Amino acid sequence: MKKDRKTMKMLIKKERPEEEKRKSGKKRWIILLTVGAFIIAASAVIFFYIRPKNNERQMKMPPAMNDLGEGVTAASGLTEVEMADEMWELDFLQTVLYVEESYLAMGDKVEKGTAVFKVSDETLKEARKELEDAVTETELAYRQGIIDYEAGVIDARMTNENAVVNKKYSQAQYDSETDEAAKTVKELEKQAEEARELVDEYTKSVNEDYYRTYYKIDELYQTYYEHFSLLMETYEKWDIKEKESLYGNSVPSLGGSSGSSSGSSSKTEPSDAAAFNTATSGEDSAYGVMNLMLAGESKRNTYTNLSDGAMDSGPTGGGYSENETLLSVYNLLDEMVKQEGDEYETALNNYETAKRTAQAGLEKAQSDLALLEAELVTARTEYEKQLIACKSDYEIILAESDNAQAVYEMTLESLEETLSSLENEKEDAAENRALFEEVIGDGYFYTQSAGTIVMSGVRKDSYLSGESLVIAYSNPEKVSVTASVDQSNIAGISIGDKVYVAISEYGNYQGKVTMINPVTQAQSRSSVTYQVTVTLEGDVSSLDSNLTACVYFGMSDEMMQEMQNMLQDGIELEGIRGVPETEGRPQTGDNVPSGNGRKEDGQ
């Protein structure tokens, strides 16, 4: 049988399912609700069965309590031994502890240090290892935190110093970056200006017909036209056609010489040639030709006066005849007109070519200008962006420099907080391990004070996890009295007031007001009371719950001391061991007449 029980225990230990944890949580709530219901039921029993008796008796005052003076209020109530509970507070544990044994049940009386339950050695060992690992990890993290803290302090100091240096050179850096950004814009502006000038030049050349003037088209044409007209006029006037039929192409040039010419002819030839050359080389060739022709006419008149033999000597006569001279002049004029025609044609061709080139150049210059202007717009946009970025960086540097010290201090504070947090975690891990050893280091959980068990929240073969109730028991070291005070007297009572309490057959005690329930209770239309809780002081271990007590509010320290002295002097107080039903004594909530004490309520 024992072997089977051990086998069952081992199976239970190995399972530890998640469902068991959920059941444990549900069980804790069920236990707490059960305890609450039990306490409420007990209070209801006390209230409905015992209080009527008190209402019937209304606690008569002992004879010595009469004539205590104005301002002293008496009220009756019941004692209540306070409840204490002990919780499983090792909620930081991840390991679930298995309960091997549970030793206490409801109604058991225990002393301080009584064992409540025992956990298994296996789960205890696991929990201890978990806490020791946590201590080791937090210590290592703290050591690494110290290293990180030192490195962070160095980085923060360097950042602060760099910010100070950057502030000194920020203006120069800003100017350099803006100048570099503006360089491209300036270059494009220069190129665009040159392109604009080229466009203007081409436009002017096209619109104002610049190359017509440059190549002197009109002047050449005018000269050519005049000389050509003169040539045609000469051709008709001198009857060149007839002369060409007579002489053909054998007429020598005016500047030439004939081996058979006479001496007189040879003498006049240089002068004629010189005259022709001078006339044709003048500033205006048309006028020169005309002068030459006039000179020829003059010579002809001279030749007429000469002998007919000399005039008609012919080509073999050693001189030039008039016809030959005129034909030679015509031939020279014809050559000159042809040359001028060629010059005019050449100039006209150059003009047309230059005009077409200028139009094409204008279109290309306009296209180049448009591209440059587009690039310039883009460059200016980029320049504005770069300028904004540079200004932003500049302002950021200034702001960082101005706030460098504050940032440095904040960084140090953050590093210190991080290190402090790691240190706290290390200390918490050490404290958790110490608390674990203190609470259940040997595997047993012990009571912290004496009392009577009213509930046990831990059973055998269960698991401990989270924060849960272990036991609840009465604490005889803390006793309170809940008294009913009439509404006419409640204004003179405050939290912390000292009171005097008389309990039948148990003695007299002092206490303090610890709570005033704001909810009123009406016993009738004319009787409304407040529940005032008083905590007793001194040795109250002999008291039980539901004892009838008389509470005196408003007594001075002198009055309380006087009452104590009267008892010590052996004055018998009627009802001190049991209040008799004496008529004419003040009822609960009545003011006690005469004697020294406080004045009316609220004064």
Residue, then its C-alpha position, 0 to 999 in steps of 0.5 A: m500500500k505504501k509503495d502504491r502511494k509513493t508511485m502515485k506521488m511520483l506520477i503527480k510530481k512528473e505531470r505538473p500540467e498547465e491545467e494544474k496551474r489554472k486549477s490552482g488559480k481557480k482554487r485560490w479564488i474558490i478558497l478566498l470566496t469561501v473564507g469571505a462567505f464564512i466571515i460574512a455568515a459569522s458576522a451575520v450570526i453575531f449581528f442578528y443573534i447577539r446584538p438584540k441582546n445588547n439592544e435590550r440591555q444597552m450596557k449600563m455604565p458602572p457606578a464609578m463612570n457616572d458624573l464624568g462630565e460633559g463631552v463624554t459619550a458612552a456607547s456599547g459594542l462587541t469585541e472582535v479578534e482580528m483575522a490574519d492571513e499568510m500569503w505565498e508571496l514568492d510569485f517571482l518563481q517560474t518553477v512550480l513547487y510541489v506540496e508533499e505534505s500539508y499539516l494543518a486543518m481548520g480549527d487547529k491552534v498553532e504557535k508561531g513557527t508551526a510547520v504548515f506544509k512541506v515541498s518536495d526536495e526536487t522542486l525545491k532544488e529546481a527553484r533554488k537553481e533558478l534563483e541562483d542562475a538569476v543572481t549569476e545572470t544579473e551580476l554578469a549583466y551588471r558587470q557588462g553594464i559597468i563597461d557599457y557605462e564607461a564606454g558611453v561616458i567616453d563617447a558622450r564626452m567626445t561628442n560634447e568636445n566635437a560639438v564645441v569644435n564644430k561650432k568654431y568652424s561651422q561658419a567657415q564650413y557653411d561658407s565653403e559649401t555654399d560657395e561650392a554649390a554656387k560655382t556651378v550656377k555661376e558657370l552656367e550663368k556665364q555660358a548662358e550669357e555668352a549664348r544669349e549674346l550669340v543669339d542676339e548677334y545671329t538675330k541681328s545679322v538675320n534681321e538687319d541683313y548684316y552680311r549684305t553690307y559685309y560683302k558690299i553686295d549693293e556697292l558691287y552690283q552698282t559698280y557692275y551695273e554702271h560699267f556694264s551699261l557704259l560698256m553697252e553704250t560704248y559698244e553701240k556708240w563706237d560700233i564695236k561690232e564693225k571694228e571687230s569684223l575689221y581687226g578681229n582679235s589682232v588688236p594689241s593692248l594699249g600697253g603693248s609695243s610693235g616692232s615696226s612702229s614709227g619713232s613718233s608713234s613710239k614716243t606717244e605710246p607710253s603716254d597713252a598707256a600711262a593715261f589709260n592705266t592712270a584712268t583705270s586705276g583711279e578710285d572710281s573706275a567708271y569715271g576713269v574709263m570715261n576720262l579715257m574715252l574723252a582723251g581718245e576723242s581729243k586724240r581723234n580730233t588731233y589725228t584728223n588734222l594730220s595728213d591722211g597718209a599718216m592717219d591711214s597708215g594701217p597696222t604696218g604704219g608704225g602707230y595705232s589707228e583710231n579704231e584700234t585704240l577704241l577697240s582696245v579701250y573697249n576690250l579693256l572695259d569689257e574685261m573690267v566688267k567681266q571681272e566686276g561681274d565675277e566679283y559680284e557673283t562671288a560676293l553674292n554667293n558668299y552672302e547667300t551662304a553666310k545668310r543660310t549659315a547665320q539662320a542655322g547658327l541662330e537656330k542652334a544658338q537658340s537651342d543651345l540657349a534654351l538648354l543652358e537656361a533649362e540647366l541653369v534653372t535646374a542648377r539654381t533649384e539644386y543650389e537652393k536645395q543645397l543652400i537649405a541643406c547647408k543652412s540646416d546642417y549649419e543650424i543643427i551644428l549650432a543647436e548641437s553645440d549650444n545643447a551639447q552640455a545639456v545632451y552630455e548631462m542627459t546622456l550621463e543621466s541615462l547611462e546612470e539610470t541604465l546602470s542603476s536599473l541593472e544594479n537594482e535587478k541584481e539586488d532584486a535577484a539577490e533579495n529574491r534568493a534570500l527571501f526564498e531561503e527565508v520562507i522555504g529554504d529548508g522545504y517547510f513553510y512556518t506560521q508567523s504568529a499564533g492563532t486558530i486556523v480558520m482556513s487552509g489554502v494549501r493541500k497535499d499533492s498540489y502545486l504552488s504558483g503565483e500569489s496565493l493564500v496559504i492559511a488564515y487564522s485568528n490573531p489574539e494579539k489584535v482585538s477591536v470593538t465596534a460601537s454604535v454611536d448616536q448621530s447626535n454625538i458622532a460629530g465629537i469623535s475623530i480618527g485617532d481619538k483615545v477612548y476608554v473601554a470596559i469589558s464585563e468580567y475581563g477588565n478595562y482597556q484603552g484604545k484608539v478610534t481607527m475607523i468611522n463607518p459613514v453609512t448610518q444604521a437606523q433602529s427607528r425613525s428617531s434613532v440613527t447610529y454610526q458604527v465606530t471601530v476602536t482598536l484596543e491597546g495593551d495585552v488583549s490575548s485573553l479576550d475573545s470575539n463577541l464580548t460586550a464592551c462599553v466604550y467611553f469617548g471624549m475622556s481626557d488623559e487625566m480622567m483615564q488616569e483617575m479611573q485607573n487610580m480608582l481601580q488600583d485603590g480598591i474602589e468597587l465598581e458595580g458591574i465591572r465583572g458583569v454590568p447589572e441591569t440597574e435602572g436609571r443609568p445612562q443608556t448607549g449614546d447618552n452624555v454622562p453628566s457632571g465632572n471634568g472633561r471636554k465641553e459640548d460635542g464639537q467644542 
